[in-house]
Amino acid sequence: MILRDSLRECKRVPFERVPDSVMSMPERTNQEIAVSGPATPTTSSPDPVTPTLASRGKIMMMAIIAGAVITNVYCTQPILPLIAAGLHVDLTTVDLVAAASLLGFSTGLALLLPLGDRFDRRMLVLIQIVLAGMFGLAAAFASGIWALVAASFGLGVVSCVPQQLVPFAAVMSLPRERGRNVGTVVSGIMVGILAGRTVAGVIGAKYGWRAVYGVEAAFMVPVWIAAASLLPRGVPSTDLPYWRLLASLWPLARDNRAIRESMMIQALLWACFNAFWVNLAALLASGPWHLGSAWAGGFGIIGAAGAFAASLGGNATDRIGFRKVIGASIGIVTLAYLLLSGAATSLTLLIAGVIVLDIGVQSGLVSNQTRAFAVDPKAQGRINSLYMTATFFGGAVGATISGWLMTRFGWSGIVAFGIAIGILAAAIHWIGTPRTTAVQARVQTKPD
């Protein structure tokens, strides 16, 4: 129903040409310039082409496409025991399949996202969706564990499509609607991550693990058709060669404090997110309920409800500014872990903690991302590459450390880790706030 209504709206409301005066990013304040430094000169721009605005229906369809593609990365996690049994390997070896998928995704974020500034982003998206379908088929017919690991890595690399769509939504939005539209696409991504686990678990239990990859590959066909029908031609913002695009990433982060702070804070919040989800199955199995992996997958549905907070966080960022929303997000994540401190004995606190955690993490994801995008409208792909690579690196570190803590200290170790990370994120945010206020005061009181 949602898909049909969105398509109907897409047909009814065409892309609108945006006046040059509207599409220009709002000029950064003296406060932002003083704190972040001048935007790094990153481009030798080709002839400018006026971008287009997307209707609300097209933004919704971007969210659906993003959520559909991201399931390629996370569908593996609930079916790992089935893969181990089918290929006759132990659980330690089969974990390499999930690790390869995530490593491939991180590689795609670092190496493919910058191409969106240099080439037609629409064409990049369409090519990656085709390759995702091919790698999905390769995984479905893998003859052994190493062939599956290789296919999973390739599938992860090309499945960074959702993060190509996020800057697409940003540049196709009015400044006053940018946070809301970015939040909508991010909500689609998070629903795909959380609900995709549940769907993959059901398909795997009924038809086997190969069917999961087969369904994923077949699903890329309608996804490609939707993307080809809805996405306009992307407008390159630079003519830099690929190697210089990659070389420009470091100066972009070095010279802009807003990007660095957004990267650090969201990496910490994502560490909290992964620390919970990676250890949830162990908690349910060892707690008083003795529940299996199917229940752990079912919690993805509960988490998906909280994932819609990304859209709300985007709206709030448009209304009250990113700094207040980021601060609130950090507080909400820390509150979630206070609730989760009782999750070992109370199913009610566990459910409440899941919802609150996802609200905080998703709101922070959008507000930090919106803040980073505002630094340089001509470097959206590279900014997103920096931002998402840092985010998923933080998640990988959180998963690794929390796994050791769970083995050594049990659930109390996970809770202590989450609270400590929340405090650290708050400290980074707080350190930035007084400096910003002081600089602004000096600028405002400086004589003409």
C-alpha positions as CSV (number, residue, x, y, z in Angstrom):
1,M,0.0,0.0,0.0
2,I,2.8,2.4,0.9
3,L,4.7,1.5,-2.2
4,R,1.6,2.0,-4.4
5,D,0.7,5.4,-2.8
6,S,4.3,6.6,-3.1
7,L,4.4,5.7,-6.8
8,R,1.1,7.4,-7.4
9,E,2.4,10.6,-5.7
10,C,5.7,10.3,-7.7
11,K,3.7,10.3,-11.0
12,R,1.5,13.2,-9.8
13,V,4.2,15.5,-8.5
14,P,7.1,16.0,-11.0
15,F,10.5,17.2,-10.1
16,E,10.6,21.0,-9.9
17,R,13.3,23.2,-11.1
18,V,14.9,25.1,-8.2
19,P,15.8,28.7,-8.5
20,D,19.5,29.3,-8.0
21,S,18.9,31.6,-5.0
22,V,17.0,28.8,-3.3
23,M,19.4,25.9,-3.9
24,S,22.5,27.7,-2.6
25,M,23.4,26.3,0.8
26,P,22.8,28.8,3.7
27,E,26.0,30.8,4.3
28,R,27.8,29.5,7.3
29,T,27.7,31.7,10.3
30,N,30.8,33.3,11.8
31,Q,30.4,30.8,14.6
32,E,30.8,27.8,12.2
33,I,33.6,29.4,10.3
34,A,35.6,30.2,13.4
35,V,35.0,26.7,14.9
36,S,35.3,24.5,11.8
37,G,37.6,26.6,9.7
38,P,36.9,27.6,6.1
39,A,35.5,24.9,3.9
40,T,38.4,23.1,2.3
41,P,38.7,23.9,-1.4
42,T,37.9,20.5,-2.8
43,T,36.8,20.9,-6.3
44,S,37.5,22.3,-9.7
45,S,33.9,22.4,-10.5
46,P,32.5,21.6,-14.0
47,D,29.9,23.9,-15.5
48,P,27.1,24.2,-12.9
49,V,23.8,22.6,-13.5
50,T,20.8,23.6,-11.5
51,P,19.7,20.6,-9.3
52,T,16.1,19.5,-9.0
53,L,13.8,19.3,-6.0
54,A,12.2,15.9,-5.2
55,S,8.6,15.5,-4.1
56,R,7.8,13.9,-0.8
57,G,6.8,10.7,-2.7
58,K,10.1,10.4,-4.3
59,I,11.9,10.9,-1.0
60,M,9.8,8.0,0.4
61,M,10.7,5.8,-2.6
62,M,14.4,6.6,-2.0
63,A,13.9,5.4,1.6
64,I,12.3,2.1,0.4
65,I,15.1,1.5,-2.1
66,A,17.7,2.2,0.6
67,G,16.1,-0.2,3.0
68,A,15.8,-2.9,0.4
69,V,19.5,-2.8,-0.6
70,I,20.9,-2.6,2.9
71,T,19.3,-6.0,3.7
72,N,22.0,-7.6,1.5
73,V,24.5,-6.8,4.2
74,Y,22.5,-7.9,7.3
75,C,20.6,-10.8,6.0
76,T,23.5,-13.1,6.8
77,Q,23.5,-12.6,10.6
78,P,20.4,-14.7,11.5
79,I,21.2,-17.6,9.2
80,L,24.8,-18.2,10.2
81,P,24.0,-21.5,12.1
82,L,22.2,-22.7,9.0
83,I,25.2,-21.9,6.8
84,A,27.5,-23.7,9.2
85,A,25.4,-26.8,9.1
86,G,24.9,-26.7,5.4
87,L,28.6,-26.3,4.5
88,H,29.9,-28.4,7.4
89,V,32.0,-25.8,9.1
90,D,32.2,-24.6,12.7
91,L,30.6,-21.4,14.0
92,T,34.0,-19.7,14.3
93,T,34.6,-20.2,10.6
94,V,31.1,-19.2,9.5
95,D,31.4,-15.9,11.3
96,L,33.8,-14.9,8.6
97,V,30.8,-14.7,6.2
98,A,29.2,-11.9,8.3
99,A,32.6,-10.3,8.9
100,A,33.3,-10.3,5.1
101,S,30.0,-8.6,4.4
102,L,30.6,-5.8,6.9
103,L,34.2,-5.4,5.8
104,G,33.0,-5.1,2.2
105,F,30.4,-2.5,3.2
106,S,33.0,-0.4,4.9
107,T,35.3,-0.7,1.9
108,G,32.4,0.5,-0.4
109,L,31.8,3.4,1.9
110,A,35.4,4.5,1.8
111,L,36.1,3.9,-1.9
112,L,32.8,4.2,-3.8
113,L,31.0,7.1,-2.1
114,P,33.5,9.8,-3.2
115,L,32.6,8.8,-6.8
116,G,29.2,10.5,-6.3
117,D,30.9,13.9,-6.4
118,R,32.7,13.0,-9.7
119,F,30.2,11.0,-11.7
120,D,26.4,10.7,-12.3
121,R,25.2,9.3,-8.9
122,R,22.1,7.8,-10.6
123,M,24.3,5.7,-12.9
124,L,26.5,4.6,-9.9
125,V,23.4,3.5,-8.0
126,L,22.0,1.5,-10.9
127,I,25.3,-0.3,-11.6
128,Q,25.7,-1.2,-7.9
129,I,22.2,-2.6,-7.8
130,V,22.9,-4.9,-10.8
131,L,26.2,-6.0,-9.2
132,A,24.4,-6.7,-5.9
133,G,22.0,-9.0,-7.7
134,M,25.0,-10.9,-9.3
135,F,26.8,-11.3,-6.0
136,G,23.6,-12.5,-4.4
137,L,23.3,-15.2,-7.0
138,A,27.0,-16.1,-6.5
139,A,26.4,-16.5,-2.7
140,A,23.2,-18.6,-3.3
141,F,25.2,-21.1,-5.5
142,A,28.5,-21.0,-3.5
143,S,30.0,-24.4,-3.4
144,G,32.0,-23.9,-0.2
145,I,32.7,-21.5,2.7
146,W,35.5,-19.5,1.0
147,A,33.4,-19.0,-2.2
148,L,30.6,-17.7,0.1
149,V,33.0,-15.4,2.0
150,A,34.2,-13.9,-1.3
151,A,30.7,-13.4,-2.6
152,S,29.7,-11.8,0.8
153,F,32.6,-9.4,0.6
154,G,31.6,-8.3,-3.0
155,L,28.0,-8.1,-1.9
156,G,28.9,-5.8,0.9
157,V,31.1,-3.5,-1.3
158,V,28.3,-2.8,-3.8
159,S,25.5,-2.5,-1.2
160,C,26.6,0.9,-0.1
161,V,23.8,2.2,-2.4
162,P,21.8,3.6,0.6
163,Q,24.6,6.0,1.4
164,Q,24.7,7.2,-2.2
165,L,21.0,8.0,-1.8
166,V,21.4,10.0,1.4
167,P,23.4,12.9,-0.2
168,F,21.1,12.6,-3.2
169,A,18.2,13.4,-0.9
170,A,20.2,16.3,0.7
171,V,21.0,18.1,-2.6
172,M,17.4,17.6,-3.9
173,S,15.9,19.3,-0.8
174,L,15.2,22.9,0.2
175,P,17.5,23.9,3.1
176,R,14.6,24.1,5.5
177,E,13.5,20.5,4.5
178,R,17.0,18.9,4.3
179,G,17.0,17.4,7.8
180,R,13.5,15.9,7.3
181,N,14.3,14.4,4.0
182,V,17.7,13.0,5.1
183,G,15.9,11.6,8.1
184,T,13.3,9.8,6.0
185,V,16.0,8.0,3.9
186,V,17.9,7.1,7.1
187,S,14.7,5.7,8.6
188,G,14.4,3.5,5.5
189,I,17.9,2.3,6.0
190,M,17.4,1.5,9.7
191,V,14.1,-0.4,9.0
192,G,15.9,-2.4,6.4
193,I,18.7,-3.3,8.8
194,L,16.4,-4.3,11.7
195,A,13.4,-5.8,9.8
196,G,15.7,-7.5,7.3
197,R,17.2,-9.7,10.0
198,T,13.7,-10.9,10.9
199,V,12.6,-11.7,7.3
200,A,15.9,-13.5,6.5
201,G,15.5,-15.6,9.6
202,V,12.0,-16.7,8.6
203,I,13.0,-17.5,5.0
204,G,16.1,-19.4,6.1
205,A,14.2,-21.5,8.7
206,K,11.5,-22.5,6.1
207,Y,13.5,-22.8,2.9
208,G,17.2,-22.9,3.8
209,W,20.0,-20.4,3.8
210,R,20.5,-20.4,0.0
211,A,17.0,-19.2,-0.5
212,V,17.8,-16.1,1.5
213,Y,20.4,-15.1,-1.0
214,G,18.3,-16.1,-3.9
215,V,15.4,-13.9,-2.7
216,E,17.8,-11.0,-2.1
217,A,19.1,-11.3,-5.7
218,A,15.6,-11.5,-7.2
219,F,14.5,-8.5,-5.1
220,M,17.2,-6.4,-6.8
221,V,15.2,-6.5,-10.0
222,P,12.2,-4.4,-8.9
223,V,14.6,-2.2,-6.8
224,W,16.6,-1.4,-10.0
225,I,13.4,-0.6,-11.9
226,A,12.2,1.7,-9.2
227,A,15.6,3.5,-9.0
228,A,15.8,3.8,-12.8
229,S,12.3,5.3,-12.9
230,L,12.6,7.7,-10.0
231,L,16.1,9.0,-9.8
232,P,17.1,12.0,-11.9
233,R,20.5,12.3,-13.5
234,G,23.1,13.2,-10.9
235,V,25.0,16.5,-11.3
236,P,28.8,16.1,-10.8
237,S,30.2,18.7,-8.5
238,T,33.9,18.3,-9.4
239,D,36.2,17.1,-12.2
240,L,38.9,15.9,-9.9
241,P,40.4,12.5,-10.9
242,Y,39.6,9.6,-8.6
243,W,42.9,9.5,-6.8
244,R,42.6,13.2,-6.0
245,L,39.1,12.7,-4.7
246,L,40.5,10.2,-2.2
247,A,43.4,12.4,-1.3
248,S,41.0,15.3,-0.5
249,L,39.3,13.3,2.2
250,W,42.0,14.0,4.8
251,P,42.1,17.8,4.4
252,L,38.3,17.8,4.4
253,A,38.2,16.2,7.9
254,R,41.3,18.1,9.1
255,D,40.1,21.6,8.3
256,N,36.5,21.3,9.4
257,R,35.7,20.8,13.1
258,A,32.0,20.2,12.4
259,I,32.9,17.1,10.3
260,R,35.3,15.8,12.9
261,E,32.9,16.2,15.8
262,S,30.1,14.6,13.9
263,M,32.3,11.6,13.0
264,M,33.5,11.1,16.6
265,I,30.1,11.4,18.3
266,Q,28.3,9.2,15.8
267,A,31.0,6.6,15.9
268,L,30.5,6.4,19.7
269,L,26.7,6.2,19.4
270,W,27.0,3.4,16.8
271,A,29.4,1.6,19.2
272,C,26.5,1.6,21.7
273,F,24.1,0.4,19.1
274,N,26.2,-2.5,18.0
275,A,27.2,-3.5,21.6
276,F,23.5,-4.1,22.3
277,W,22.5,-5.9,19.2
278,V,25.5,-8.2,18.9
279,N,25.0,-9.5,22.5
280,L,21.2,-9.6,22.5
281,A,21.0,-13.2,21.5
282,A,23.4,-14.2,24.2
283,L,21.4,-12.3,26.8
284,L,18.1,-14.0,25.8
285,A,19.7,-17.4,25.8
286,S,21.5,-17.1,29.1
287,G,18.8,-15.0,31.0
288,P,15.8,-16.4,32.8
289,W,13.9,-16.8,29.6
290,H,16.2,-19.1,27.6
291,L,14.9,-17.8,24.3
292,G,16.4,-18.8,20.9
293,S,17.7,-16.8,18.0
294,A,14.2,-16.5,16.5
295,W,13.2,-14.3,19.5
296,A,16.4,-12.3,19.0
297,G,15.4,-11.6,15.4
298,G,11.9,-10.7,16.5
299,F,13.4,-7.8,18.5
300,G,14.3,-6.3,15.2
301,I,10.7,-5.5,14.7
302,I,10.6,-3.7,18.0
303,G,13.7,-1.8,17.1
304,A,12.3,-0.9,13.7
305,A,9.6,1.1,15.5
306,G,12.3,3.2,17.1
307,A,14.0,3.6,13.8
308,F,11.3,6.0,12.6
309,A,12.8,8.5,15.1
310,A,15.4,9.3,12.3
311,S,12.7,11.2,10.5
312,L,11.6,13.0,13.6
313,G,15.2,13.8,14.4
314,G,15.5,15.3,11.0
315,N,12.4,17.5,11.5
316,A,13.7,18.6,14.9
317,T,17.1,19.5,13.4
318,D,15.4,21.7,10.8
319,R,13.4,23.5,13.6
320,I,15.8,23.9,16.5
321,G,19.3,23.2,15.1
322,F,21.6,20.2,15.1
323,R,23.4,21.0,18.3
324,K,20.4,20.6,20.5
325,V,19.2,17.5,18.8
326,I,22.7,15.9,19.0
327,G,22.8,16.7,22.8
328,A,19.4,15.2,23.3
329,S,20.4,12.1,21.3
330,I,23.4,11.4,23.5
331,G,21.2,11.8,26.6
332,I,18.6,9.4,25.2
333,V,21.2,6.7,24.4
334,T,22.6,7.0,27.9
335,L,19.1,6.7,29.4
336,A,18.5,3.6,27.3
337,Y,21.5,1.9,28.9
338,L,20.2,2.8,32.3
339,L,16.9,1.0,31.4
340,L,18.9,-1.9,30.0
341,S,20.7,-2.3,33.3
342,G,17.6,-4.2,34.4
343,A,17.2,-6.2,31.1
344,A,18.7,-9.3,32.6
345,T,15.7,-9.8,34.8
346,S,12.9,-7.7,33.2
347,L,11.5,-8.2,29.7
348,T,9.6,-4.9,30.1
349,L,12.8,-3.0,30.7
350,L,14.5,-4.8,27.8
351,I,11.8,-3.8,25.3
352,A,11.7,-0.2,26.6
353,G,15.5,-0.1,26.4
354,V,15.5,-1.3,22.7
355,I,13.0,1.4,21.7
356,V,14.7,4.2,23.5
357,L,18.2,3.2,22.3
358,D,17.1,3.2,18.7
359,I,15.4,6.6,19.1
360,G,18.6,8.1,20.4
361,V,20.9,6.5,17.9
362,Q,18.8,7.3,14.8
363,S,18.2,10.9,15.9
364,G,21.9,11.3,16.4
365,L,22.7,9.8,13.0
366,V,20.5,12.3,11.2
367,S,21.5,15.4,13.1
368,N,25.2,14.7,13.0
369,Q,24.9,13.9,9.3
370,T,23.0,17.0,8.5
371,R,25.6,19.1,10.4
372,A,28.4,17.5,8.4
373,F,26.6,18.0,5.0
374,A,26.3,21.7,5.7
375,V,30.0,22.2,5.6
376,D,30.5,22.0,1.8
377,P,27.6,21.3,-0.7
378,K,30.1,20.3,-3.4
379,A,31.6,17.5,-1.4
380,Q,28.5,15.7,-0.2
381,G,29.8,12.3,-1.4
382,R,33.2,12.6,0.3
383,I,31.7,14.0,3.5
384,N,29.3,11.1,3.6
385,S,32.2,8.7,3.0
386,L,34.1,10.1,6.0
387,Y,31.1,10.2,8.2
388,M,29.8,6.7,7.5
389,T,33.2,5.1,7.5
390,A,33.8,6.5,11.0
391,T,30.3,5.4,12.1
392,F,30.8,1.8,11.0
393,F,34.3,1.7,12.3
394,G,33.0,2.8,15.7
395,G,30.3,0.0,15.4
396,A,33.0,-2.6,14.7
397,V,35.1,-1.5,17.7
398,G,32.0,-1.5,19.9
399,A,31.0,-5.0,18.8
400,T,34.5,-6.4,19.4
401,I,35.0,-4.8,22.8
402,S,31.5,-5.6,24.0
403,G,31.9,-9.3,23.0
404,W,34.9,-9.6,25.2
405,L,33.0,-7.7,28.0
406,M,30.0,-10.1,27.7
407,T,32.3,-13.1,28.1
408,R,34.2,-11.6,31.0
409,F,31.6,-9.7,33.0
410,G,28.2,-10.7,31.6
411,W,25.4,-8.2,30.8
412,S,26.6,-5.8,33.5
413,G,29.8,-5.3,31.4
414,I,27.7,-4.3,28.4
415,V,25.7,-1.8,30.4
416,A,28.8,-0.2,31.9
417,F,30.3,0.0,28.4
418,G,27.2,1.8,27.0
419,I,27.0,4.3,29.9
420,A,30.7,5.1,29.7
421,I,30.5,5.6,25.9
422,G,27.5,7.9,26.4
423,I,29.4,10.0,28.9
424,L,32.4,10.2,26.5
425,A,30.2,11.4,23.7
426,A,28.6,14.0,26.0
427,A,32.0,15.3,26.9
428,I,33.0,15.7,23.3
429,H,29.8,17.5,22.6
430,W,30.1,19.7,25.7
431,I,33.7,20.7,24.9
432,G,32.6,22.0,21.5
433,T,29.7,24.0,22.9
434,P,31.5,26.5,25.1
435,R,34.2,27.2,22.5
436,T,31.5,27.9,19.9
437,T,29.7,30.3,22.3
438,A,32.9,32.1,23.2
439,V,34.0,32.5,19.6
440,Q,30.5,33.8,18.6
441,A,30.6,36.3,21.5
442,R,34.0,37.7,20.3
443,V,32.8,38.0,16.8
444,Q,29.7,39.8,17.8
445,T,31.5,42.3,20.1
446,K,34.4,43.0,17.8
447,P,34.3,46.6,16.6
448,D,33.7,47.3,12.9
